[in-house]
Amino acid sequence: MTGTTDDSARPIGFFDSGEGGLTVARAVAELLPRENLLYACDTAHFPYGPRPLAEVRAFFLRFMEFFVEHSCKLVIVACNTATAATIDLLKAGAFPVPALGVVQPGAALAARVSATGRIGVAATQGTCDSGIYPRTIRDIRPDAMVIQQACPILVIRAEEGVISGPEVRAEVEQCLAPILAERVDTLVLGCTHFPHMAAVIADVVGPRVRLVDPGQATAAHVAALLDARGLRNPGPGPGERRAFTTGDPERFLEVACRLWPGGVGAAEQI
């Protein structure tokens, strides 16, 4: 690892079902370029959205063992569905390594920036069914009206690395039509795959709807947490980035290079 030899040089772990969590890793890398990052994804079981939350929870618990073995100083559940499946454990601080999800930072930002309280959430079916976003947003802003919409096709497109073009735009329009019909002024990208196609989504919703990327909000939360615990890596150079997947590493890298050029240098299978 680059950096110092104390705890601050230990890596930050990121977990997702596939390529989506790279949006969170990228946000952290941009804000904290000296941090060592370890990205692990469960592409063998992708997608998580249609799966029972109990099954997703079991998948993540096995990955937590992996993060502990790799001496991670912090674990980010860079998957909204996995966050929903483990929210009780995350709130209780029940893991041997500090861990946080992406829902709370994203929900808090949406509640704060919405002028009307009419907030849309585009997510997976599992995240929508869990009710975690309406519940978390209303805990912060009781007057909020939260409209959810599952967009499974967009998850698949992003995982394929197909994030623009006429077909993607048509699918975005179809997915978001029920949300936009409710005159929302804020849209939470409630699946970490969706920021990969943020340009198309922004064009579809127009300038009157503010997009909230929970990954960006999570990155700010990570920086504050590391500073509070004295764990920010001082350097001296750029952090190392490693990736692991339960699927095909070559395919992972092929898509990752399209979604985050230069972001991931190598990938291994686990």
N, C-alpha and C positions, 0 to 999 in steps of 0.2 A: 504494500500500500504506500501511496505517497503521503506526505504530511508528517506529522509528529508521531512519536511512538506511544503516546498516552491514549486515553479513551477518546479524545477528540478526533483521532485519525481513524477510528473504527467506522465502518460503512453505515450508511442509511439504507435500509431494506425497503423495497417497493413490491407490492403483491397485486396481481390482477389475473383475470382469466386468460388474457391474451395481450394484444398490442395496445389496448386502450390506455392502460396506466402509464404509457410512455409520455402522455400529455402532462401527467403530474410530475414524473421524473424530469422532464424538460423544464417545467416551471421552477422546480427546486434547483436544477443545475444552473439556470439563468440567474437566479437570486443568490445562490450559494455555490459559486463555481469551484471552490476548493474542496468541497465535500466529496468523499468517495461514495459511489452509488452502486448498489447491488439490486438488480431488477430480476424478479423471478415470476414467471407466469405459468399458468396451468392450461396450456393450449390443448392438451390431451382431453380435457373436459369442457372446452369451450363449445357453446356459450353457457354462461351461468344463469342468464335471465330466466329461462324456462324451468330451471331446476328448483326443487324444494329447498328452502333456506337451510333446513337441517343438513342437507347434503353439502351445500356450499360451506356451511360452518365447519363440517368435518374436513373438507378439503383444505380450508385455511389453517386449521389447527395443525395439520401435518406440515404445512409450509412454515408455520411459526417455529417448529423444531429446526427446520433448515436455517432460518434466520439466526436462531440462537447458536447453532453450530458454527455459523460464519461470523460470530461475534458482532452482530449489528448493534449499534448504540440506540437505534430508533427504527421502528417499523411503521410504514405508511400503508394502510389498506387502500390501495389506489384503485378501488373497485367499489362502486356504490352498492351493488348487490351483496358483495361480501361484507361491506360495512353494515348493511341492514341485518345480515345474518349473525353478526358478532357484536352488535351495538351494546348489549348488556355487559359483555366482557370488556369492551373498550372503555365504557363508562366506569366500570369497577376497577380498572387497572389490574386486571387479573392475569396478565401475561408476564413472563420473566423479563421481558424487554419492553420499555415504554412503547406504546402503539397508539395510533390515532387513525381515524377514518376520514373520508372526504366530505361526508354529508354535513356535519356540524358547521365547518367553515363556509361551505357553499350556501347553506340555509341562512346563516347569520348575515352574510353579505347580501343575499336577495332580500331579506326582511328589511335591511337598512336602506338599500338603494331604491326600492320600489316606492313610487310616489303615490300610487292608488291602492296598494295592497293586493292588486290582482296579479298573481304570480303563476306562471306556467312552469311545469317541470316535464322535460322530455327524458325518458329513462327506459330501463328494461322492464319487462313484465314483473319480474321478481321484486325490483325496487318499488314499483307502483303498488303491487299487492301488499307489500310490507307496511305501507303508509308512513314510512319514516320521514319523507320530506314534508308532507302536510303537518305531521305531528311536531316536527322540530321547528318548522317555520312559525307555527301558531304558538308554540311555547315562547318564542321570542316576540312575536307580533300577533296577538290574539285576534285582531280585526282582519287578518289576511284571508283572502280567498285564493285557494290553491287548486289549480287545474292540472291534472296529470295526464300524460299520454305515453303509452308504451310504443317504442319505435324499434322493434327488433331488426328490421331490414337495414337500418342505418348502422347498427352494431356489426352486422355481417359485412356490409360494404367497407367500413373502416378497417375491419380485421383483414380484409382482402387488400387493403391499401388503395381502394377506389374511393377517393374523397372529393371528386369534382366531376363536372361534365353534365350533360343534359339529363341523363338517366338519374343520377344522384339528386339533381335539383328537383326533378319530378317527384322522387320518393320523399324528399324533405318537405315539399309542399303538401303532399298527401298526409304525411305523418303529423305535421304541425297544424293542419287546418282546424281541427277541433279546439286546439289551444288558442289560436289566433281569433277564432270566432267569439271567444269570451273576453276579447279586448284587454288582454294582459299587457302590462307595460314592462314586465321583466320575465325573462325566460332562463331557467336554470338548466344547464347542460348536465343533466343528472345521470349521465353515463360517461365514464372517462374516455370512451371511444369518440364521443361527439365533438370535442374541441378539434379533432383532426380535420373536421369538415366545417369549422366555424365560419369560414369565408362564405360558403354557400348558405349556411343557416342565416347569417347576418343579412345577406342579400334578400332572402325570402321574407324574413320578418320585418325588415325595414328599419329606419333609424329611430322610430318611436319606441321600439322594444329593446331594452338593454339585455345583453347576454351576460350571464354569470357563469364563469368557469370555476367550479369548485377546486380545480387543481391550482389555479393562481391563488385563491384564498388559502388553500392548504399550505402552499409554499411560504406564505407570510407567517402562518401559524408555526410552521417548522422552525423558521429563523428565530422567532421569539422564544420558542421552547428550548432550542439549543443554547441561546444566549442565557436564558434563566438558569440552565443547568451547567453552564460553563463548558459546553461540549462542541461549540463551533470550531471547525478545523481551521487553524490559522494558515495552513499552507505547508510549504512555501509555494507550490505550484498548483496547476489544475488537478482536480480530483480524478481518480480512476473510475471507470464505468465498466461494470461486468453484467452480463445477462445470462439467465438460466431459463430453460423451458422444459416442460414435460413432453413437448412435441418435437418437431424437426428443427434443429438449430439453424440450418441453412435457409429454410423457408422463413423462419422468424427474422433473420437478418435481412433477407430480401425485402420483406415488407417494412421492417423497422427503418431501413435506409431510405425508403420513400417517405415514411411518415416523419422521421427525425433525422435528416441527413447529417452524418457525422456524429450522431448522438451515442451510438452503441458500436464499440469497436469489435467485439467478439461475443459469441454466445455458446453455451454448453448445454448439453442435455442432462436432465436430472430424472 
